[in-house]
Amino acid sequence: MMLGMRKSIHPLRRWLFERQETAAQFSARTGISTAYLSEIMTGKKYPTLSAIEKITKATKGALTANDFQRRPEPRRRLIPPNPVP
């Protein structure tokens, strides 16, 4: 992966970019703070149902709850610390 390249772009960030709308403008239209929008787009937080409803309404259905589903974390194999002899 090249420096500065992300694995994927969050659907909300892509939607804003395609419409040349800033997070601040979107924030003013939805009533969701820019800080919270940033945390959603970076994956630090998942939006509440209320925020998802506001985003869906503001994007006229282009983004829905399916775009904000939590991704399951990869499973880790548990290895016992020391086998009992």
N, C-alpha and C positions, 0 to 999 in steps of 0.2 A: 504494500500500500504506500502510495506517495505521501510525502509530508503535506499536511493540510487537507488531505482528501478524507471524506467520511465514508463509512460503509454504506450508509443510506441517509437520505434526507427525509426528515419528518414530513408527513403529508401536509400539515398546516403550514410549515415553512415553504414547501413547494408551492402550495396554493397562493400564499402571499406573494412569492417571487413572481409567479406567472401573471399576476394581476398588478404588479409593481405597487403593492400596498405595503406600508411599513407596519410593524407590530404596534407602534403607537397609534396609527390610524385605525387599525383593527380593534385595538383596545378601546378607543373612544366610541366605536360603533357598537361594541358588545358589552362594555362595562366590566370587562375582565382586565385586571392590571397588567401592565407590560411585563412586570417582573414574573408574574404567574404564567403568562404566555411563554416567556423565555424558558421557564422551568419545564413547561410541558414540551416545548419543541426540542429541548436538549435531553429529554428523557429523565430528568431529575424527579419530576412529579407526574402523576397521572391525573387528568382532569376529573373534577366531580361531575356528577350527573347534570347538575345545573349548568356548569361550564360547557359540557358537551352539547346541551340543548341550545345554549346561546351561540356556540360555534356553528352548529348545524343550521340554525336559523339565519345567521349572518352569511353563511356560504351557500344559502338556498339549497341545502341538501347535498352539496358536493362532498362535504365531509360529514360522516356520521359516527356513531359510537364504534362501529367496526374499525375505523381508522385509529382508534385510541385504545385498542385492546392491549392488555399486558402481554408481553412476550414471555413465555415460560423460560425460566433460567435453565441452563444446561444441567443435566443430572451429573452428580459427582459420585464416583465409586468410593465407597467407604472401605478402607483397609484397616484391619485391626492393628493397634499399635505394636503389640508383641504377641506372637502366637504362644499359647500355653503349651509347655512340653508334656 
